[in-house]
């Protein structure tokens, strides 16, 4: 029995297991590293905007009257969103819907790009508005760096899941 067999349950939904949780954490870890590497090192190194996703998390926490210090912002960004939230969204929502509507004929790459784009719309279009920030951050440079970062996140997360599942 392969990891692929252990992770997938009925109707294409993953089973809720330690293997699925481990898959989420591993893929989310590498995807978040890629996102932060791009947004906090490569992009500013090219003279473009510097992403500060923990700052968005801090703003959101503050909107709800929750502790919004640096630790809380990094915790929400890295752990709750990067390792748990976005992988759950892929495994339990987006991928089953995609497979049900489109099927698997486009492989894993195209849906991972679409998912990353959706994450960008969710984070920069939605969460920023809830946090009291300008819609899509007024389409400044950070908006476009965030677009690349979220698409990169989606690609890396799904690529890592593919590699882990083949083992």
C-alpha positions in Angstrom: 0.0 0.0 0.0 1.4 3.4 -1.0 1.1 6.7 0.8 -1.2 7.7 -2.0 -3.6 4.8 -1.0 -3.4 5.8 2.6 -4.1 9.5 2.1 -7.1 9.3 -0.2 -10.5 8.3 1.2 -13.8 8.2 -0.5 -14.9 10.7 -3.1 -11.3 11.9 -3.6 -11.2 13.5 -0.1 -8.1 12.7 1.9 -8.5 10.6 5.0 -8.1 12.4 8.3 -4.9 10.7 9.5 -1.4 11.4 10.8 -0.2 10.8 7.2 -2.5 13.6 5.9 -1.5 15.9 8.7 2.2 15.2 8.0 1.7 15.7 4.3 0.1 19.1 5.0 2.9 20.2 7.3 5.7 19.1 5.0 4.2 20.6 1.9 3.1 23.8 3.7 6.5 24.2 5.3 8.3 24.1 1.9 5.7 26.3 0.2 5.8 28.9 3.0 9.6 28.9 2.8 9.4 29.5 -1.0 6.8 32.3 -0.5 8.9 34.0 2.1 12.1 33.5 0.2 10.5 35.1 -2.8 8.8 37.9 -1.0 11.4 38.8 1.6 14.7 38.1 -0.2 14.4 37.8 -3.9 11.8 40.5 -4.7 13.5 43.2 -2.5 16.8 42.1 -3.9 15.5 42.9 -7.4 14.3 46.3 -6.1 10.7 45.3 -5.9 8.4 45.3 -2.9 9.1 43.4 0.3 6.2 41.2 1.5 5.3 41.3 5.1 2.6 38.7 5.5 3.0 38.7 9.3 2.0 42.4 9.1 -1.3 41.5 7.4 -1.9 38.8 10.0 -1.2 41.4 12.8 -3.7 43.8 11.2 -6.3 41.1 11.0 -5.8 40.0 14.6 -6.1 43.7 15.7 -9.3 44.1 13.8 -10.8 41.3 16.0 -9.3 42.7 19.2 -6.9 39.8 19.5 -3.2 40.1 20.5 -1.4 41.5 17.4 2.2 41.6 18.3 5.0 40.3 16.0 4.9 36.8 17.5 1.2 36.5 16.9 1.6 37.7 13.3 4.3 35.3 12.5 2.4 32.4 14.2 -0.7 33.1 12.2 1.2 33.5 8.9 3.6 30.6 9.2 1.7 28.0 11.3 -2.0 28.6 11.0 -2.1 29.7 7.4 1.1 28.2 5.8 1.2 24.8 7.4 -2.5 24.2 8.1 -5.0 26.6 6.4 -3.8 26.7 2.8 -3.0 22.9 2.7 -6.5 22.2 4.1 -8.0 24.4 1.4 -6.2 22.5 -1.3 -6.8 18.9 0.0 -10.3 19.3 1.3 -11.9 22.0 -0.8 -10.2 23.1 -4.0 -8.7 19.8 -5.3 -12.0 17.8 -4.8 -14.0 20.6 -6.5 -11.4 20.9 -9.3 -11.4 17.1 -9.9 -15.2 17.0 -9.8 -15.6 19.8 -12.4 -12.5 19.7 -14.5 -11.1 16.2 -13.8 -7.5 15.2 -13.7 -6.7 15.8 -17.4 -4.6 18.9 -16.7 -2.3 17.2 -14.2 -1.3 18.9 -11.0 0.5 22.0 -12.3 -2.4 24.0 -13.8 -4.7 23.5 -10.7 -1.8 24.5 -8.4 -1.4 27.7 -10.3 -5.1 28.4 -10.2 -5.2 27.6 -6.5 -2.3 30.0 -5.9 -4.1 32.7 -7.8 -7.2 32.1 -5.6 -5.1 32.4 -2.5 -3.9 35.8 -3.7 -7.5 36.9 -4.3 -8.5 35.6 -0.9 -5.5 37.2 1.0 -4.9 40.4 -0.9 -8.5 41.0 -2.0 -10.4 39.7 0.9 -8.4 39.5 4.1 -6.9 43.0 3.5 -10.4 44.5 3.3 -11.5 42.7 6.5 -8.3 43.9 8.2 -9.2 47.5 7.3 -6.5 47.8 4.6 -7.1 49.1 1.1 -8.7 46.7 -1.4 -5.9 44.8 -3.1 -3.5 47.2 -1.3 -4.4 49.8 -4.0 -2.7 47.6 -6.6 0.8 48.8 -5.6 4.0 46.9 -6.1 3.3 44.7 -3.1 0.1 43.4 -4.8 2.0 42.0 -7.7 4.8 40.5 -5.6 2.1 38.9 -3.5 0.5 37.5 -6.7 3.8 35.8 -7.6 4.3 34.6 -4.0 0.9 33.0 -3.7 1.1 31.3 -7.1 4.6 30.1 -6.1 3.2 28.8 -2.8 0.5 26.8 -4.7 3.0 25.3 -7.1 5.5 24.3 -4.4 2.9 23.0 -2.0 1.4 20.7 -4.6 4.8 19.7 -6.1 5.9 18.6 -2.6 2.7 16.7 -2.1 3.2 14.9 -5.4 6.8 13.9 -4.4 5.8 12.8 -0.9 2.9 10.7 -2.3 5.1 8.9 -4.7 7.3 7.6 -1.8 
